[in-house]
Amino acid sequence: MKSDIQTEAAKFQRGSLFADKRTRSPWLLVSVRSRQEAGRAIEGGAEILDVKEPFRGSLGMASLAAITDISSLDPVISKKIPFSVALGEVIDWSDEATVPSLPAGITFAKLGLSQCAFEQDWSADWMRVREAFARRSASDLNWVAVAYADSGEAASPAISDVIEAAVKTNCAGFLIDTWKKDGRTLLDHISIDELTKIAIQCHTSGLFLALAGRLNETQLQELTGSDVAADVIAIRSAGCRGHDRTAEIETQSVAAFKKSLRQRFLSAEIA
């Protein structure tokens, strides 16, 4: 029998939680790097915990000790909060012998595809690393494919190609993020019209759509006033002290962002 958290992940993959944009506002994912930050994120209203190390890039993998520590939190163990991990870039794992064993409790896993655009068969390399992690994981991993909106700078595959590969390899969801963390936001790289088309493509294919990339109040206003049916809004900088992604997560910053997200969503629904 599937555990509750596996069942929840299956719902994400089937899209049943997100079948109607107006049933609820997007889920709030907060990226954290320690047990202390995770506690603050939960207190502030995070609905999905994501573990990564911001000093290591967009999808920098946190230490195994940090991942294990956060996986032992009561809301994670009790399956109240889905637990996601960033596992770095595919190019970080050219030697499969270095792939670590992951603890139980992980719902979603992500690998970046920077520097893979010119590989003859990047999707095969992606699957090779995914399978290596799956063999060493104490939980069944539900994969979230990641495309970078600044794909030219990241030398990563095109968004449309990543979506196609995500569908072919049974991913649960699809995340669009920014690779270069230089103060630019997601919407500096991609238009609302493009995001609307991507959302339709994802949902038609059974993928949930997550958006990240220094999202703040301005981006929320544009997104909630559009037809972009995002299922998950992912933040790091907006939840940190001074909106600095390398600073500490603050409860009040997470709570303020969640309040704004809810208010923006309700206003859009009423309109």
Beta strands, then each sheet from edge to edge (+ up, - down):
strand 1: 27-32
strand 2: 48-51
strand 3: 83-89
strand 4: 108-112
strand 5: 142-148
strand 6: 173-177
strand 7: 208-211
strand 8: 232-235
sheet 1: 1+ 2+ 3+ 4+ 5+ 6+ 7+ 8+ 1+
end
